[in-house]
Structure formats: C-alpha cells, structure tokens
Amino acid sequence: MRKEPRCYDWAARSSDRAELFVHTAINYLHTFAQVLIYLFIFAIFVRAAASWFIRDYHGTMMGFLVDVTEPILGPLRRLIPTGLGIDFSPMIAIAVLYVLGQFLG
C-alpha cells in the first residue's frame, strides 16, 4: 500500500485554515456591522428622547449624540417635510436601520 506524500496533506490543511480564517473574518465583520447599526439606533433614540429636555447641545453628551447622529438625520430632515412641528426623521432613520440590521441578520 502506497502512502501519499506529506506535502499534499499540508496543502489541504493550509487551505482549510485559510477558509476558516476568511469565514471567521466575515463573521466578525458581520457582527461588527450589526452592533454598529444597533448602537446608531440607540444613539438616535436617546437623542430624540433627550431633545425634549435638553436644549444646550454644546460641550455635553448631547453634543456628542448630535455629532454622531447628524450625518444620518440631516439628509433625512432635508427630504422629509416636518408635519405639525414634529421631526419624523429619527423614526424613519430607526426604521431603516432596523430593516438593515434584520437584512444583515
């Protein structure tokens, strides 16, 4: 009975390791994207709730939330007219991010 050369065994194991590495990296990126989406949802929710009570946005935690969420809410605010003085952009942004999170899930 003839034995296969060891180099083929090493090549097969190396290929398996590379495949495992790629699979693990994709899994980490997927998880990171989902966590990032849910952190954005949380930040938008906190900003919307805190905006009822806090009016000074400069140099506070609220200022940080405005800086983080404005790239998402700003374009939506320009597209969606405000009705009855209510800003619907946080609700729409949360819905879009939630659907995106479910799509990634």
C-alpha positions as CSV (number, residue, x, y, z in Angstrom):
1,M,0.0,0.0,0.0
2,R,1.4,3.3,-1.1
3,K,1.3,6.4,1.1
4,E,0.5,9.9,-0.3
5,P,3.3,12.5,0.0
6,R,3.0,14.7,3.1
7,C,3.1,17.9,1.1
8,Y,-0.5,17.2,-0.2
9,D,-1.7,16.8,3.4
10,W,-0.1,20.1,4.4
11,A,-1.6,21.9,1.4
12,A,-5.1,20.6,2.3
13,R,-4.7,21.7,5.9
14,S,-3.4,25.1,4.8
15,S,-6.4,25.5,2.5
16,D,-8.7,24.6,5.4
17,R,-7.0,27.1,7.6
18,A,-7.3,29.9,5.0
19,E,-11.0,29.0,4.5
20,L,-11.6,29.1,8.3
21,F,-9.8,32.4,8.5
22,V,-11.9,34.0,5.8
23,H,-15.1,32.6,7.3
24,T,-14.1,33.9,10.8
25,A,-13.2,37.4,9.4
26,I,-16.5,37.6,7.6
27,N,-18.3,36.6,10.7
28,Y,-16.6,39.3,12.8
29,L,-17.3,41.9,10.2
30,H,-21.0,40.9,10.1
31,T,-21.2,41.0,13.9
32,F,-19.4,44.4,13.9
33,A,-21.8,45.8,11.4
34,Q,-24.9,44.6,13.4
35,V,-23.5,46.1,16.6
36,L,-22.8,49.4,14.9
37,I,-26.3,49.6,13.5
38,Y,-27.9,48.9,16.8
39,L,-25.6,51.5,18.5
40,F,-26.8,54.0,15.9
41,I,-30.4,53.1,16.7
42,F,-29.8,53.6,20.4
43,A,-28.0,56.9,19.8
44,I,-30.8,58.2,17.7
45,F,-33.4,57.1,20.2
46,V,-31.5,58.7,23.1
47,R,-31.1,61.9,21.1
48,A,-34.8,62.1,20.2
49,A,-35.8,61.5,23.8
50,A,-33.2,63.9,25.3
51,S,-34.1,66.6,22.9
52,W,-37.4,67.1,24.8
53,F,-35.5,68.0,28.0
54,I,-32.0,69.3,26.9
55,R,-31.7,72.4,24.8
56,D,-27.9,73.2,25.2
57,Y,-26.1,70.9,22.8
58,H,-22.6,72.3,23.2
59,G,-19.9,70.5,25.2
60,T,-22.2,67.9,26.6
61,M,-23.1,64.3,26.0
62,M,-26.0,65.7,23.9
63,G,-23.4,67.4,21.7
64,F,-21.7,64.1,21.1
65,L,-25.0,62.5,20.2
66,V,-25.8,65.3,17.7
67,D,-22.3,64.9,16.1
68,V,-22.8,61.2,15.7
69,T,-26.4,61.1,14.5
70,E,-26.5,64.2,12.3
71,P,-24.9,62.5,9.3
72,I,-27.9,60.2,9.2
73,L,-30.6,62.5,10.4
74,G,-29.5,65.6,8.4
75,P,-30.2,64.3,4.9
76,L,-33.5,62.7,6.0
77,R,-34.6,66.0,7.6
78,R,-34.0,67.8,4.2
79,L,-36.0,65.1,2.3
80,I,-38.9,64.8,4.7
81,P,-41.0,67.9,5.5
82,T,-41.9,68.5,9.1
83,G,-45.5,68.0,9.9
84,L,-47.2,69.8,12.7
85,G,-43.8,70.8,14.1
86,I,-42.8,67.1,14.6
87,D,-39.5,65.8,13.2
88,F,-40.1,62.4,11.8
89,S,-36.5,61.8,10.7
90,P,-35.5,59.9,13.8
91,M,-38.4,57.5,13.4
92,I,-37.6,56.9,9.7
93,A,-33.9,56.5,10.4
94,I,-34.6,54.0,13.2
95,A,-36.9,52.0,10.9
96,V,-34.4,52.0,8.0
97,L,-31.5,51.0,10.3
98,Y,-33.7,48.3,11.9
99,V,-34.6,46.8,8.5
100,L,-30.9,46.9,7.5
101,G,-30.0,45.1,10.7
102,Q,-32.6,42.5,10.1
103,F,-31.3,42.1,6.5
104,L,-27.8,41.5,7.8
105,G,-29.1,39.1,10.5
